[in-house]
Amino acid sequence: MEKLSHSLQEYHHVWIFWEQLESMWQSKMQLGCREENDPIMQEINTLLSFDKSDEEWAMFGRGLALAKVEGETILQCLRDFDLWRTHLEDKDFVTALIHRLNQLQRQTIHI
């Protein structure tokens, strides 16, 4: 109802998204930026790696909070929504989602 979400479903829009991302990467490289010391370059490279992987992925954001995650992980997180929905009381959806994704990542590392 509030139109708070957006997805790129038309091929032309998807193509423009990737072209703009590649253009940002080129501009950063021409300026001498490197991933090791440039957080924007790190984010660009992360997104470009999603494109090259041929896997599903999703990105959720609100303000400075941003979650980028591969498809199966986000599906698992959303399937488990009842387990982490209580965090919505004191956080917005994206912040609670990021918190849950971090929990899942820690669980995966400890296995």
C-alpha positions in Angstrom: 0.0 0.0 0.0 2.8 2.4 0.8 4.9 1.3 -2.2 8.0 0.9 -0.1 9.5 -1.8 -2.3 10.8 -1.9 -5.8 12.1 -4.6 -8.1 13.6 -4.4 -11.6 11.5 -6.7 -13.7 11.9 -5.3 -17.1 15.1 -6.4 -18.9 15.9 -2.8 -20.0 15.9 -1.6 -16.4 18.1 -4.5 -15.2 20.5 -3.8 -18.0 20.7 -0.1 -17.1 21.4 -1.1 -13.4 24.4 -3.3 -14.4 25.7 -0.8 -16.9 25.6 2.0 -14.3 27.4 -0.2 -11.8 30.1 -1.1 -14.3 30.4 2.6 -15.1 30.9 3.4 -11.4 33.5 0.7 -11.2 35.4 2.2 -14.2 35.2 5.7 -12.8 36.6 4.5 -9.4 39.4 2.6 -11.2 40.3 5.7 -13.2 40.5 7.7 -10.0 43.0 5.1 -8.6 40.6 3.7 -6.0 41.2 0.2 -4.8 38.9 -2.2 -3.0 41.2 -2.5 0.0 40.7 1.1 1.1 37.4 2.2 -0.6 34.1 1.0 0.9 32.1 2.1 -2.1 34.5 0.0 -4.4 33.9 -2.9 -2.0 30.2 -2.6 -2.4 30.4 -2.3 -6.2 32.6 -5.4 -6.3 30.2 -7.3 -4.1 27.3 -6.5 -6.4 29.3 -7.3 -9.5 30.2 -10.7 -8.0 26.5 -11.4 -7.6 26.0 -10.8 -11.4 28.9 -13.0 -12.4 27.8 -15.9 -10.2 24.5 -16.6 -12.1 22.9 -17.2 -8.7 19.8 -15.6 -7.2 20.4 -12.7 -4.8 18.4 -9.9 -3.1 19.2 -6.5 -1.7 17.1 -4.7 1.0 17.9 -1.3 2.2 16.6 1.6 4.3 18.7 4.6 5.0 22.2 3.4 5.8 21.1 -0.1 6.6 21.7 -2.4 3.7 21.5 -6.2 3.4 22.9 -7.9 0.3 22.5 -11.7 0.3 22.4 -14.7 -2.0 19.1 -16.2 -2.8 19.0 -19.4 -0.7 20.0 -17.5 2.5 17.4 -14.9 2.1 14.7 -17.5 1.4 15.7 -19.4 4.6 15.7 -16.1 6.6 12.2 -15.2 5.3 10.9 -18.7 6.0 12.1 -18.3 9.6 10.4 -14.9 9.9 8.3 -16.1 12.9 11.6 -16.8 14.8 12.9 -13.2 14.5 9.8 -11.1 14.1 9.9 -10.1 17.7 13.0 -8.0 16.8 10.7 -5.7 14.8 9.3 -4.2 17.9 12.5 -2.2 18.5 13.9 -2.1 15.0 12.7 -1.5 11.4 12.4 -4.4 9.1 15.8 -4.0 7.3 17.7 -3.7 10.6 15.9 -6.8 12.0 16.6 -8.6 8.8 20.3 -7.8 8.9 20.4 -8.9 12.6 18.9 -12.3 11.6 21.2 -12.7 8.6 24.2 -12.1 10.9 22.8 -14.7 13.3 22.5 -17.2 10.4 26.1 -16.4 9.3 27.5 -17.0 12.7 25.6 -20.3 12.9 27.0 -21.4 9.5 30.6 -20.5 10.7 30.2 -22.5 13.9 29.0 -25.7 12.1 
